[in-house]
Amino acid sequence: MPESIENFLILGFTVRTAKAGSVRVDLLGGTLDIYPINLVLSNVITLNMATGLQAKVSIEDIDESELVLVSDDYKTTKKFSLNELYNLDDNLERFEQFEFVARIIRFFSPSSGLRVTLSSGAPPGSGLGGSSAMGAVLFSALSEHFDKHFKNEKVVSIVQNIESKILNAGPAGYQDYYPSLFGGVLALKATYSGVFVEQLFSTSLTHFLQENVRLIYSGESRKSGINNWEVYKSFFDGDEVVRDGLSEINSLSNKAYTSIKNEDYAALLSFIRDEGAIRERLFPSILTDKMKRFKADLFEKFPLAGMKICGAGGGGCFIITNVDSNIRELLEKYSMKELPFEVNNPTERSS
């Protein structure tokens, strides 16, 4: 469960703030969460879940008038003057991979030094939305640290806008941010007035998912944000194959939503498998050569198995269904790793 914000005094008036939030596994309906694809198609639903993999942020006031960023992912520490932060656009070459983090921090206009330690909770390029989750957690932690108050929907909007600027490849999807803020299993419904969040978490659904779904890291990194732009462009260029494919995915996502509401969880697995197959047909490069060989062996060993890439446009992780513990030998053959697959409890009330 994501940690609560903790503020406490250290050595007088030094304040430290810490927070964590889940990265997500997308179940069905990824790519549909990109505006305005989510409105052009009818009744768009994206289904995802908060995992036990945690993006973590720690913020500490320091005496020096500088910003110290510590990345557990990159095993590096970098220091910047506050002046460089305020004039970030003139110093982009200094910030490099820290630009996203720096833009979020600059939003709060700190007047004194900070030490910020970050971990995305997921392998880079895994397709689990680790950087987006970390951005949402960082924003929430900074809000508490500076005694600001934002509704979760506003947090998503601001962080999504900042990440879209960083990606510079069309709008970013919104699904990655919600599990870090709400937890549980979510149905994200697109409406004209915004995204309606429905919490689908239940003990029975949690047990079923954890018993029947495995999360695998291929060891290969993918840039799903770039692929999203290719899909986005094709959709609005009128590519009928892409439009029909995304419509099929939306239909499956709606059916999966109904199956969850009716507690018909076996049907949910079939919809996940079908969506994976549609994505591979639509975007042949979504699987690397190693993933394709793995899939062929997987289906030979487990004819009823399903496989779906995590991340709307591909990623280093994928989920598989209807397999047993014998999967270990296959993973070793391809130098792949199984990651912990846990459904995190809801942390924030949703409708």
N, C-alpha and C positions, 0 to 999 in steps of 0.2 A: 504494500500500500504506500502511495507517495507520502513522504514525510510532511508533517506540518511545519510551517515556518517557525523557527526558533530564534528569538532575539535575546541576547544576554550580554552583560557587561564583562569586558576583559581588560584588566589593567586600567581601571578608571572609567573612561568614557568610550573606549573602543567597542563598537557594536559589531557582532557577527551574525549573519543571517544565512540559514541553510535550508535548501528545499530540494525535493526530488519528485519526478513524475515519470510515468510509463512511456516507453516507446510503443508503437502500435504494430500489430499484424493486421493487414487489410484482408478481410474475408471475401467480400465481393463488392463491386461497384467502384473500384479505383478508376481514375481518369475522368469519371463522371463528375468529380468534385472540382472541376475547373470551370470558372465563370467565363462566358455564359453558356457553355455546353450544358451545365446543370439545369439551365432554364429552357434551352432550346428543346431538349428531350423532355418527355412528360414524366412527372412523378418520379424524379430521380432519388434513389436511395443508395447511400454508400454504407456498407456494414464493416465495422472494424472492432478491435478489442485492445484493451490495455494489457500489456504483458508485465511479467516480473522483471524485465530488463529496464533499468532505471537511468534516465538522464538526471544528473546531479549538479547542483550549483551551490557554491559557498561564497559569501561576500563578506569582506572584513574591512573596516575603516583602518587606514594606516596614516602615520604622521606625514610621510613624504607626499609632496604634491604631484603624484604620478599615478598612472593606472598600471597595475601589474596583473597580467593575464597568465594563468597557469592552465595548460591543457593536459589532462590525463590521457586523452586520445593520442595526441601528437608527442607526448613526453617532452614538452618544451615550456619554457617560461619567457615571456617578452614584456618589456617595460616601455611605456609611452608617457610623454608629458601630457598634462591636461590640455595644454594648448594644441598638441597634435590631435587629441581627441576632438576638440571643438572645431578644428579645421581638417577634419578627416578626409574630405574630398581632395585636399591638396597634399595628402600624405598617404595615399592608398598603397603605394609600394612598400610602406613601412608595416602596414597592418596585414597584408596578404590574407592568409586563411582566417584571421581574426576580424575581418571586416564586418561580418554579420553580427558578431558579438559586440563589437565596438559601436555599431550603429544603434543597437538596442540600448547600450549603456548611455550613449550620447543623448538619447531621447529624454533621459532623466536629468541631464545637465548637472552632473556632480560638481560640487564646489571644492571638494577636498579629495585626498587620495583614497584609492580603493585597491584591494587585492581580491581578484575574482578567480576562483578555481572551478573548472568545468570538466564534465565528462558526459558524452552523449549517450552512453549506455548500450551502444550498438556498434558493430564493426563499421568502419567508414565504407560508404557505397553499398551498404547491405540491403537497401530498399526498405528499411524499417522506419524511416523518417526520424532517425536519431537526432540529426541537427535541428530539425523543426521542433521536435519535442524539447530539446535543450533550449532553443530560443524562447519557447513559451514558458518553460520553467524559470529561465533567467529573468524574463520580464516580470513574472509573478514575484520572484524573490526581490527584485529591485523595487517593485511597487511597495512591498512590505518594508523593505529597508528604509525607503524614503517616505514612508507613511502616506502613500498614494493609494487610491482605491479605484479599481477598474473591474467591471463585470467581465466574466470569462469571454463573452462574445466580443467585447472590445479588445481584449488581449489577443484573441485570434486575428481580428481585423488588422491590428497594428503590426503584429509580428509577421503576418502573411504579406503585408505590403512591403515591409523591410526586406523579407526574403525574396520577393519578386524583383525588387531592385537589384539585389545581389546576383540572382540567377541571370537577369537580363536576357531572358528567353521566353517572354510571354508570362501570363499570370501563373502563380503557383497554386496548386490544389490546396484545399483547406482541411482535408481529413487528418493530416498528420498531427495537428495541434490538439485536437479534442481529447484523445485518450490521456494525454499528460495532465489535463485539467479536470476531467470528469471520471476517469477510470472506467472499469466495467466493460460491458459489450454494448456498442452504440449503433443506433440507426441514425444517420445524418440525412435529413430530408431537406431537399432544396425547395424553397418557397420564394415568392417575390419579395417578401419582407425579410429574408435572411435564412439562415440554416436552422431548422428545428431539430433539436437534439432529443432523442428518445433513448432512455436507458433500458436495455434488454436483459441486463444481468439477472441470472438466477442460479441457484445452487446446482440444479439439474443440468442446465446448459453448460456451466463451468466444468462439471464432472465429465460430461460427454466430450467436450472439446479437448480437455486435457488427456482423455483416454484414447482419442481417435485422430488427433492431429499432431504431427511432428514438425518442428521448425529446424531447418537445415541451413547452414552457412557454407556456401560453395568455396569460399576463399577467394572469390573473384569480385572485383569492385565494378559497379556499374553507375552511370550518371543518369538516373531516371528523370531528372529535371530537364535534361536536354531532349530525351525521347518524348517527354510530354509536349514540348514545343512542336515536334514533328507531327504528332497526332493532332494537336490543336490546329495547326496550319492545314493539314489534310481535311479535317472536319469542315472548316470554313471555306476551303477551296471547293467544297462540294463533292469530295471523294465518296462515292456511294458505298464502296467496300468498307471504309472506315465508319461512315455514318450507320450503315446497317449493322456492323459489328458492335459498335457501342450501344446501339438500340437493343441488340441481343443480350449484351452484358447487363443492361438496365432491366430487361425483362427477368433475367435470372436473379438479379439482386432483389427485385420485388418478390419473386417466388420464394427466395431464401428467407426474406423478412417474414413472410406469411408462415413458412415452415417453423421458424423460431417461435412465433406467437402461438402456433398450434402445438408446440413441443414435438414436432415431427423432425427430430434431429437427423435421422438417417437420410432424409431427403436433402437436408442442408449439405451433407457431404457430397452428394451427387451434383448439386448445383456448383459447389466449389470446383469440383473436377471439370465440369462443363465449361465454367468460365476460364479456367486455365487453358483448355483446348482452344477456345475462341481467341484468346490473346495470342497464342502461338500461331494460329492461322493468320491473324491480322498483322502481326509483327514478327516475322520469322527470325529476326535478330535478337528477340527478347531472351532466347536461350543461347548461351555460349556453346561451343563445340563440346566442352566437357560436360555441361548440363545435358546436352542432347544424348550423349553416350550413357550418362547416368540414367536418364529417363528410360532409354531402351532396355537397359538391364533391369531397372526397377519394375517395368511393366511385364517383363518376361518372368520375373520372380514372383511378382504380386499382380496378377491380371486385373484385380479389382481396384488397384491403387489409383489415387488421383495425385496430380502435381500442379501447383500453381505458384508462379513467381510472385514474390512480394514486391510491392512498389508498382505504381501505375504503368511505368514504362520500363520495367525490368529492375533487377537488383541482385545483389550478391546472395540474398536469402530466398528460400522458397519453402512452401509448406507441402507436406505429403500426407495423404490419408489412406486408411485401410491397409496398414502394414503392421508387422510385429517386430519383436526385438531382433530378429534376424537381419534387420537393416544394417546393423553395425558393420558386418563384413563388407557390404557394398559401399558404405561411407569410407571405410579405410582404403578400399581399392581406388577411390577417386580423391583421396585426401580432403574429404569434406568433414564437417563437424556438426553434431547435433547441439543446438542451443536449448537452454531451459524453456519450456513452453508452459507458462502459467497465466491464468486469467486473473488480473488484479481486481480487487473489490472496488466498487464505486467510491469515489472520493468527494464528488460534488453532485448535489441533487440536480437532476434534469427532468424534463417533463415526460 
